[in-house]
């Protein structure tokens, strides 16, 4: 006869061991999860893409090098020209080549220095400084443009990626319905036309997924232009958007945009060249000093010569150069005005794009999408009571998916418009 042998230790005796095993198991699974989380690629956000692009662009390094070169060149432009050393033999007789034969024969060594007239040196240095200031403003404009283009490239990748998620859900449902239709057709519950229609919808959806994959792969190449290998990371969600400042305020501040301030400096550079052209009417000076060595116990000679330019033919030289520099100022000023008008038109256009996209998003969320959802619910109710075929349900779901895809397209359009507006309003 079998008898039960009581366990003398009770539950209190086995609880510590059980608790230890439970803690060990929990630590194992938590550690495994943390390790997996560390290995999983981080999502790439829109702002991070802009930051990475600005950090890694050779354009900015090249512009910084150009600014550094101008900064170093500015002091040199204001210095005197290098003096010239002159050496030679003067009045040496060629019949005997005797250094002591003639009294005027001498070995001469001298130095000459050119002294630019007027304020040319200071103006030349100021011109280079203006060019450096223009380069600094251009650097800010380039960085701003790179950040904008990287964000637009991120949105180009996000749009087909999010669309694939929506279409993929429809594809999975079509796949299930095709499998169900095979059984239903064998049981004479649906017709062959309905079965073929389901297969056609499935294949059309697969083709659409392939096209979205192509668009995403192509867009990733564009994003890699700015962020390199980081373009292969999964993307973060679309950032929340807030309304931009009123258009009137943005237009008032548009004149301080880095592109325009760089063109303002270009006008200043051209004006510096005009100032230099005006100084060209003032003559340059030269100073020559030389020492002549003579033989035959003759006294050595010292010479001192001062020269000055004679700008008497200004009509074909200084006047022409001044006219050319004045035309350069007019050109720079008109380029600045043209770019302002272009930026103003672009800002107004993207602001209109934002208004349109924002209004359409509201319309989709409040009217179109709720109607599409209700249509699906109605089709399901009709199908459940045998008042409609399942094709009506599928058509309703397809219409709902199209509404969601249109909503996604407008959300991306709004994000692109906001990105452009931020480019125009960032000062």
MARVEXDREN-239970 format. One record per atom (N, C-alpha, C, CB): x, y, z. Coordinates in steps of 0.05 Angstrom, whole numbers, plus 5000, padded with zeros to 4 digits. Last residue first. Glycine has a CB too. Layout:
% residues N
XYZ ...
This chain:
% residues 427
534866644228 536766874225 539166834243 535367134231 529966304195 532266274214 534266484208 533565984210 526266364155 525866524179 528166494199 523366444193 527566024114 527266304108 527166474133 524866354091 527565534141 529965624127 529865924122 530265464101 522265504158 524365534178 526965624165 524865274194 519965414108 519365664123 521465714144 516565654136 521864904097 522565124080 522165394094 521065124054 519264624138 522164614136 523164854119 523064354123 513964714124 514964824149 518064834149 513964664173 513664414077 513264704076 514364834101 510264764073 514663904097 516564024078 516164324077 516163904050 510063844129 512763834141 514863954123 513563544148 506063854089 506164064110 508864074123 503964014131 507463384061 507563644048 507663874067 505063684029 506463014101 509163044091 509463314077 509962814072 500963084105 502663124129 505563164121 502362884148 499362944054 498963224063 500663284088 496063274068 500562394055 501862574035 501562864043 500562534007 497162214096 500062204099 501462394080 501061914095 492262304070 492862444094 495862444100 491362324118 492961934029 492662214022 493262384047 489962274011 492861464060 495261534044 495261824036 495461354019 487761484080 489961504099 492561574084 490361244115 484861414033 484561664049 486861704068 481861654064 486560904018 487261134001 486961394016 485561133976 484260614060 487160624058 487960864040 488260364046 478860704048 479860804073 482960824072 479060614096 478560433999 478060724000 479060844026 475060773997 479659914017 481460043998 481060343998 481059933969 475059834048 477759844061 479859974042 478659554069 471259834007 471160034029 473760064043 468959964049 472859393978 472859653965 472759873986 470459683946 471958994017 474659054007 474859323994 475558833988 466459024021 468159074045 470959154036 468158834063 464958873970 464159133979 465859214004 461159143986 466658353970 468058543952 467358833960 467258503924 463258063999 465658164013 467258353996 467457924021 456558303984 458858123982 461258233996 459458073952 450758424025 452858514007 455058304006 453958794015 447358194061 446258394043 448258514023 444958624059 448857854102 448457744075 446957944056 446857484076 450358094148 447458024145 446757924117 445758264153 455658194140 454958014161 451957924159 455458134187 455358584099 456458314093 455658114114 459558324090 453359004128 451858904106 452758624098 452059084082 457659084164 454959014174 453258894153 453559264186 461759214129 461958974145 459258884156 463959014168 459659694109 460059464090 460359204106 462559514073 459760004155 457259954142 457459704123 456260194126 465260024165 463459904185 460759834173 463060104208 466960294119 467860024124 466059884144 470760034135 464360784127 463660624104 464560334107 464960744078 466860974172 464060904174 463160734150 462261154176 471861074149 471560874170 468660784173 472660994197 470461484113 471561234103 471361014123 474461274095 468761884149 466861774130 467761504119 466261964107 473661994176 471361874190 469261754172 470062094208 476562204130 477361954143 475061834160 479761994160 473562684116 474062464097 474662204111 476362534078 472963014166 470862934147 471462674132 470363154128 477363084199 474663144210 472463034192 474363434213 481962944171 481562834198 478662864207 483462964218 481363234123 481562944122 480962824150 484462854114 481363754143 479063654128 479063344128 478963764100 486463794165 484163824182 481663714169 483664124189 489363734117 489663534139 487263554158 492363584154 487864194090 487063934080 487263714101 488663864055 490364584121 487364584118 486464314108 486564804098 495664444114 494564444141 491464434139 495464694157 496264524058 496664254070 495364234098 499664184072 495265074054 493664884040 493864604053 494464874011 499365294087 496565344093 494765144080 495765634084 503965104060 503365024088 500465064094 505165174107 503465364011 503465074012 502764974040 506164954003 503965894028 501365804017 501165504017 501065913988 509265854043 507265914063 504465844054 507366214071 511665763995 511665544014 509765594037 514465494025 510566273971 509566023959 509465803979 511365943935 513166634004 510266664001 509066403989 509566893983 518466453996 517266444022 514166464020 518266684039 519166553941 519266273951 517966253978 522266183953 518767113940 516766943925 516766663935 517366953895 523167233972 520567323980 518367153966 520167623973 527367033941 526766913967 523966993977 528967013987 526767373896 526567083893 525866953920 529066973881 527767873918 525167823906 524667523903 524967963879 533067783935 530967853954 528267793943 531168143963 535567703886 535367483905 533367533926 538167433917 534968213864 533767983851 533467753870 535367903826 537968523900 535068573897 533668333884 534668823880 543068303890 541868293917 538868333915 543168503935 543668433837 543668153844 542368113872 546468033844 543868983842 541668863827 541468563833 541868913797 548669043869 546269143881 543769013868 546069443879 552368833833 552068713859 549468793872 554468773878 551669213791 551168923787 550668783813 553568793772 553369683815 550569663805 549869363801 550269813778 558669553824 556869613847 553969583838 557369903858 560469503771 560569273789 558769303814 563369213798 560070013754 558269823742 558169563759 559169753713 564270223783 561570313789 559470123777 561170603777 568569953758 567969893786 565169993794 570070023804 568270193707 567969903710 567169823739 570469753701 569370713719 566770653707 566270353710 566770733678 574670653737 572570743756 569870683745 572871053760 577170493690 577070313713 574970393733 579870303727 576470953659 575270693650 575070503674 576870573628 579471323688 576571363683 575171103676 576171573662 584671103686 583271133711 580271163708 584371363727 584871053624 585870873645 584170903670 588870923651 583271433589 583371153579 584370953600 585071133555 583571903619 581071833604 580971543596 580872013579 588372013642 586371873658 583971783642 585472053680 593872163632 592172043612 589971873626 593871863593 596672343676 595572543658 593772433636 597872693645 599272183728 596672083717 595372293699 594772003739 605372063739 604072293727 601472193713 605872443707 608871853797 607271803774 605872053764 605171573779 615372043818 612572063822 611072003796 611772353833 621571943853 619971933829 616971953836 620471683812 627772153876 624972123883 623372143857 624072353903 634271923890 632372003869 629571953880 632771843843 640871983904 638271983917 636272093897 638272143944 647471713907 645271823891 642671793907 645071683863 654371813918 651771733930 649571873913 651571823960 660771573900 658471743895 655971623908 657971773864 667871623920 665371473914 662971673912 664771263937 673371953888 671371943909 668871783901 670372233917 678871563864 676671763860 674671733883 675371723833 682971213861 682971413883 680971633879 685771533886 681470853822 683371063816 683371283836 682771183789 674270713823 677070653827 678870903822 677970423810 668070783858 669770853835 672670793842 669471153828 661570583873 664370543880 666070603855 664770253890 655570893892 657270833870 660170813879 657071033848 649370733918 652070803925 653870703903 652970673953 642570983920 644670813909 647470913918 644570793879 635571003927 638171073938 640270883928 638071073970 629171223909 631571063901 633971173915 631871063870 622371193916 624771303928 627071113921 624571343959 616071383888 618271183890 620771333901 618971053862 608871423891 611571533894 613671303895 611771713919 602871483853 604671323870 607471463870 604871023861 597671983851 600071853841 601571683862 601972053829 590771873848 592871983864 595471833857 592271963895 587271573820 587871833809 590271963824 585472023810 586271133852 588271103830 588971363816 587170903809 582171253886 584971313895 586971283874 585571123918 578071053855 578271343859 581071423869 576171453879 578970513861 579170633835 579370933836 576770553818 577970453916 580670403906 581070533878 581370103905 572470543915 574170723930 577070693921 573970663960 570870103884 570470373874 572270573888 567470463877 572069703920 573569713895 573269983881 572669493876 568269803959 571169833966 572869853940 572069603983 563769673930 564169953937 567070003946 562270033960 564469123928 564469273903 564869573909 561869233888 563869013983 566368953969 566669113944 566568653963 558469163990 560569314004 563369263991 560669234034 556068763959 555769043951 557969213964 552969153958 557368333991 558468343963 558268623952 556868143945 554468444036 557368464038 558668474010 558568234054 549468334014 550068604024 553068654026 548768654051 550167794006 549967963982 550368253990 547367933968 549967634059 552367584044 552467754018 552467284036 544767784071 546967934084 549667874070 547167854114 542067414039 541967694032 544067864046 539167804040 543366934065 543866964036 543967264029 541766814020 541567024119 544467014112 545067044082 545566754122 536467524125 537167244119 540167234111 535367134096 534468014134 536767934151 537567644146 536067974180 529968074102 532368214094 534868144110 531968514096 525867814130 527267674109 529867804100 525367644085 522868064168 525567974176 527167844154 525267784199 518168164140 519668384151 522468304159 518168494176 516467644128 517367814106 518968054117 515067904089 514867474179 517067344166 518167514143 516167064155 510567824189 512867844206 515267704193 512367714233 506967634149 507867914149 510467944165 505768094159 505867104163 507467154139 508567444140 505767114115 506666914233 505067044211 506967114188 503567284221 510466314246 509766594252 508166704228 512366764256 507465654239 509565854237 508666124245 510765854208 504665174284 504365374263 506665564262 501765524268 508364564293 506964794305 506765004283 508464894330 508463854290 508764114277 507264324292 507964104248 512363294311 509963464314 510463744302 509063474343 515962894263 515863074287 513263234287 518263264287 514562234247 514462504237 514162694261 512162544217 518961764281 516361864273 516562144263 514361844296 525361564252 523561624274 520861724263 524861844292 527461034209 526761314214 524961334238 525461434189 533160594213 530260644212 529660924220 528760444230 539160744174 537760704200 534760734196 538860904221 541560894128 540360624128 538960564155 542560414124 543961374136 541461374120 540061104121 541961454092 548861324158 546561354176 543861344162 546861614192 552561334118 551461074125 549061094144 553560894137 551062014102 552661774098 551161524105 555161794114 548162474103 548762354129 550362094126 546162294144 547762674049 548162854072 549062714097 545563004077 547262244016 548862474007 549562654030 547462623984 543361944039 546161874044 548062084035 546761604031 538862164016 539362224044 542262164051 537462074062 539261943964 539362233968 539962313996 536762363959 538661413977 541161493965 541461803968 541161413934 533461413996 535661364015 538361444004 535661064023 530561473950 530661703969 532961663989 528061733983 531160963929 532261193914 532561433933 530461273890 528460673967 531260613962 532560853947 531660363945 523260893962 524660913987 527660873983 523660714007 521860753909 522061033917 523661073943 519261143920 521960193915 523760323896 524160623904 522760303867 517760123951 520460043959 522560173941 520759733957 513560303919 514260453943 517060383953 512160413966 513559893882 514160163873 514960343897 511660283859 512159453914 514759453900 515559733891 514759263876 507059613929 509159583950 511859593937 508759333966 504559563880 504759833893 506859823915 502059913904 504859023872 506259193854 506659473866 504759213827 501458863913 504258783914 505958953896 504558483906 496659073894 497759173919 500659103922 496259063943 495858753849 496159043846 497459173871 493459173840 495258263874 497558303857 498058603852 497258153830 490358353902 492858273916 495258343900 492757983923 486758473861 487358673882 489958613896 485058693902 486857973835 487758213821 488458433841 485658303802 484657643874 487457603866 488557843852 487557343848 479457873876 481157873900 484057833892 480257663920 477757753824 477958033832 479758053857 475158143838 477657193825 479557323808 479957623816 478757303779 473357133862 475957023868 478157163851 476056723863 469157373833 470057493859 472757393867 467957423880 468957023790 469657303785 470557443811 467157453774 467156553813 469956563804 470756853798 470256403778 463256713872 463656643844 466556663837 461956833826 462256373935 462856613919 463356523890 465356763930 460555883952 459656113966 460156373952 460856123994 462255373934 460155513919 458955753934 457955323911 466555153959 463955103972 461655253958 464055194001 470555343928 470055053927 467354993939 472254903941 470255873944 469555803916 468955513914 471855883897 472055843996 469355933991 468455863963 469056233996 477355693988 475555514002 472655583996 476055524033 479156143961 479555883949 477655683962 482455783953 478156563996 476556543972 476856263958 477256753952 482056514035 479256454042 477656414017 478056674059 486456694006 486456414016 483656334023 488256394041 484657213996 485157033974 485156743983 487857103960 484557414048 482057374034 482357204009 480957654026 489957424061 488157254077 485557204061 487557374104 491657804024 492757534023 490957344038 495657534035 488858254040 488258134014 489257854012 489458303991 491658344088 488758274089 487858154062 487058524095 496658464070 496258234087 493358144088 497258294116 495558924041 496558694027 496258444044 499558724020 494159274082 492159194062 493058944047 491659424042 499059324107 496759214121 494559124102 495759424141 502159564066 502759284075 500459164091 505259284092 500160074063 499459894042 500059604050 501059964016 502460274111 499660274107 498760074086 498660554099 507960194102 506660074126 503660064122 507360234151 508760494056 509060204055 507760064079 512060124053 508261004077 506160904058 506360604056 506461034030 512861054106 510361044121 508060944103 509661324131 516461034063 516660844084 514060824099 518960914104 515161464029 514661194020 514860984042 516561123998 516561884071 513961864057 513461584046 513862064035 521961844088 519761784107 517161734092 519362014127 524962024046 525161744054 522761664071 527761684069 523462554044 523162394020 523362094025 525362473999 525062714094 522162694089 521662534063 520862974086 530562724086 529362544106 526462504101 529862654135 530863144049 531662864041 530562664060 534662844038 529463554082 527663494059 528363214049 528063704037 533863544117 531163494127 529163424105 530163734143 537863684081 537963424094 535263354106 540063434117 536364204066 536363994046 536463714058 538764024027 537064474116 534364454102 534364224083 533764714088 542564414125 540664314144 537864274131 540464494169 544464694079 545064404082 543064284102 547964374092 542665214090 541665074067 542164774069 542965184041 545665334135 542765344137 541565184114 541765624136 550865314114 550065134136 547065114138 551265224162 550465734076 550965454067 550065254089 553965414060 549666174110 547666104090 547965814081 547666294066 554566174138 551966144152 549766054134 551166394167 557966274094 558266034110 555665974125 560566054130 556466784079 555966564060 556166294075 557966574037 558367064123 555467054118 554766824099 554467324107 563866974115 562566884139 559466864136 563167074162 564667224065 565066934068 563766824093 567966864068 563967754079 562067634060 562267324062 562667724031 568367814111 565767834123 563667714105 565068134128 572367754072 572167554093 569467564107 574467604114 571268204042 570967944029 570767724050 573367884010 572668594079 569868574070 569368304057 569268794050 578168504081 576568454105 573568434098 576968684125 579468674030 579768394036 578168314062 582768314040 578369224037 576969064016 577168764022 578069123988 581969384075 579169384082 577569224062 578069674083 586769344045 586369174068 583369154076 587969274092 585769754008 586169483999 585769284022 589069453987 585370194042 582970114027 583269824016 582470304004 590670234060 588470184079 585970084065 587770444094 593270334010 593970094027 591670034046 596570144042 591070813990 590770563976 591270313993 592670553952 590571343999 589771154021 589470874010 587071244033 596071643965 593371663976 592971453998 591371623955 600671193932 599571453939 596871433951 599571633916 605470713952 602870773940 601771033950 600870543945 612070733940 610170813961 607470883948 611271063977 617470313928 615070433917 613170493940 613670243897 624370373933 621870313948 619570463934 622070383978 630870113921 628670293914 626070193928 628270293883 637970133930 635370023938 633170223930 635369973969 644369953901 642370133911 639769993919 641770353891 650870003876 648969843891 646970023904 650469663913 655470033823 653270153838 651569943852 651370313818 661870193804 660069963812 657970073831 661769733826 663670633751 663170573779 661570313782 661670803793 666371143711 665970853715 665670793745 668370693704 667771663704 664871603710 664371303715 663071703687 673071673691 672271783717 669471703724 672472083717 676171093662 674371323660 673371413688 671971253642 679870693682 680470863659 678771113658 679970703633 679070323721 680270583729 680670773706 682870533743 677069873697 675370003716 676370273723 675069833741 677469703631 679169793654 677369953672 681569953644 675869503582 674569403606 676169463631 674169093604 677569713535 679569593553 678369453577 681469813563 672969823507 675369763492 677569633509 676470023480 668669933539 668769663528 671269613512 666369623510 668570233604 669470243575 669769963564 672170403573 662570283641 665070123639 665970133609 664669833648 657970553663 659970693646 662670543645 660470973656 656870153719 655970373703 658470493688 654770593721 654469533741 656869683733 655969903714 659069503719 649969373796 650869383769 653469543765 648669503751 643869253833 646769243831 647669253802 647968983845 638469373875 639569403848 642569403850 638569663835 632769133908 635669163909 636769173881 637068943926 626569403926 628169263906 631069333910 627169343877 621569253978 623669423965 625269253945 625569543986 614769043970 617468973977 619469163964 618068683970 609669533985 610869333968 613769283977 610869433938 606869594052 608369704029 609369484011 610669874040 600369284068 603269334072 604469474047 604769074078 595169114063 595669394072 598569464075 594269444097 595168584051 594368764031 594869054038 591368724025 596568344099 598668354078 597868554057 599068084066 591768344128 593968524137 596068554115 595368414162 588667974094 587868254098 590268434108 585668264118 590167444093 591167624071 590567914077 589867534045 587767204136 590667224136 591667424115 591966954132 582467234118 583267364143 586267404145 582267194167 582766924072 582167214069 583067354095 579267264063 583666414095 585566534076 585166834073 585266394049 578966354125 581566364139 583766494121 582466084148 575266314084 575166534103 577766574117 572866494123 576965834061 576966074045 576866324063 574666084025 575965474103 578765514094 578965774077 579665274077 570465514105 571965604128 574965654120 571865394151 569265284056 568565564060 570165674084 565565594065 570964754065 572164914044 571665214048 571064814016 567564614107 570464614112 571864784090 571564334113 562664634080 563164814102 566164834108 561664724127 563264224042 562764504033 563464704055 559864534025 563663744068 566163874059 565764164050 567363704036 559663614125 559663704097 562363834090 557463894092 558363424176 559963254158 560363364130 558762984156 555063744206 557563664217 559463534197 557163474240 550463784175 552064024179 554863954189 550664214199 548563254179 549263364153 551063614156 546763444138 547363204233 549463044221 550363154195 548462754217 543063574237 545563614252 547863454240 545063524281 539263344203 540263604197 542963654212 538263824205 538362854230 539362854203 540563124195 537162774183 536163044277 538762924278 539962914251 538662644290 531163224259 533063414269 535863304270 532263524296 528862714245 529162934225 531263134234 526463064220 532162124270 530162344270 530862554250 529962454298 533161464265 534261714256 531961914254 535661684228 533560984318 532061114297 533261394291 529061154306 538960524326 537460754335 535960874312 539260964350 538859814319 539660084309 537860304319 539660084278 540259384373 538359484354 539159764345 535459494367 543859294414 544659214387 542759334366 544658914385 541159464459 543659594452 544459544423 545959514471 537059094459 536359384454 538859534446 535159504479 539858634471 538558654445 537858944438 536058484444 541358764522 543458724502 542258754474 544758454505 536458784547 538059034546 540159004524 539359084573 534858254541 533258464528 534858724526 530758524544 538657994572 538457934543 536958154529 537157664539 537458224622 540058264610 540058214580 542158094623 532358014629 532758304627 535358374614 532658434656 533457464630 531757574609 532057874606 528857504614 536857444675 537757344649 536157464626 537557034648 533757634716 536157784709 537157694681 538357734730 529857244717 529057514710 531557674701 527757654734 532856794733 531556794707 530857074698 529056624708 534456974784 536456914764 535256914736 537756644770 529557024809 531157264805 533257224784 532457344831 528056474809 526356674795 527956934790 523856744812 532056244840 531756164812 530156374796 530455894810 530856494889 533456534876 533356474847 535656354890 525756304900 526156594896 528856654882 526056744923 526855764908 525155844886 525556144879 522155794894 530055794953 531255684928 529555774904 531355374930 526456024991 528956164984 530156064958 530956125006 522155614991 521755884980 524356034974 520156045000 522855135017 523555144988 523355424977 521654954973 521455225070 524155115065 524855145035 524354825073 516255405070 518355595079 521155495072 518155645109 513254965058 513855165036 516055355044 511355315030 516454395093 514254585087 515154775065 513354735111 519954005111 520854285112 518654485106 523054325092 517653505106 518053605132 518753905132 520253455146 512553245069 514953405067 515453565092 514853595042 509952585082 509852875085 512553015082 508552955112 508752095037 510752175057 510652475059 513652065050 503251685026 504451945022 506352015044 502352165018 503751005010 503051205029 504551465022 503751115058 501250424980 502850664978 501950874998 502750784949 501749765000 500050005000 501850255000 498150005025 
